[in-house]
Amino acid sequence: MIVASGFVEVDGLNNVEIIVEELKRRGVEINDIEKNKIVILIEGETIDAIKLELDALKNIETVSNVQLAYYSLEGTEDGRADDDNNNE
């Protein structure tokens, strides 16, 4: 499982609650809201799945920007790299 965090910027403060509800409907976790920025957490099986979800968020009406702050690396568990593929 890959975890990604970032934020969604919304056009107009009056649209923030509408976008929050839409994000929740899509299974996006809301971590914080600061004015017109919504801090999000997304989980996916692959980097490509995360990218698709972030791209889809850009198409929501009144969303002006979607930014990725960080994502976990594939093949890591509990903060340690999986060395199974490197042992010969």
ZIVEN-V220433 format. One record per residue. N is the residue number from 0. RES is the residue in one small letter. SS is DSSP state (a for helix, b for strand, c for the rest). Layout:
n: (N | N)
res: (RES | RES)
ss: (SS | SS)
This chain:
n: (0 | 1 | 2 | 3 | 4 | 5 | 6 | 7 | 8 | 9 | 10 | 11 | 12 | 13 | 14 | 15 | 16 | 17 | 18 | 19 | 20 | 21 | 22 | 23 | 24 | 25 | 26 | 27 | 28 | 29 | 30 | 31 | 32 | 33 | 34 | 35 | 36 | 37 | 38 | 39 | 40 | 41 | 42 | 43 | 44 | 45 | 46 | 47 | 48 | 49 | 50 | 51 | 52 | 53 | 54 | 55 | 56 | 57 | 58 | 59 | 60 | 61 | 62 | 63 | 64 | 65 | 66 | 67 | 68 | 69 | 70 | 71 | 72 | 73 | 74 | 75 | 76 | 77 | 78 | 79 | 80 | 81 | 82 | 83 | 84 | 85 | 86 | 87)
res: (m | i | v | a | s | g | f | v | e | v | d | g | l | n | n | v | e | i | i | v | e | e | l | k | r | r | g | v | e | i | n | d | i | e | k | n | k | i | v | i | l | i | e | g | e | t | i | d | a | i | k | l | e | l | d | a | l | k | n | i | e | t | v | s | n | v | q | l | a | y | y | s | l | e | g | t | e | d | g | r | a | d | d | d | n | n | n | e)
ss: (c | b | b | b | b | b | b | b | b | b | c | c | a | a | a | a | a | a | a | a | a | a | a | a | a | c | c | c | b | b | b | b | b | b | c | c | b | b | b | b | b | b | b | b | c | c | a | a | a | a | a | a | a | a | a | a | a | a | c | c | c | c | b | b | b | b | b | b | b | b | b | c | c | c | c | b | b | c | c | b | b | c | c | c | c | c | c | c)
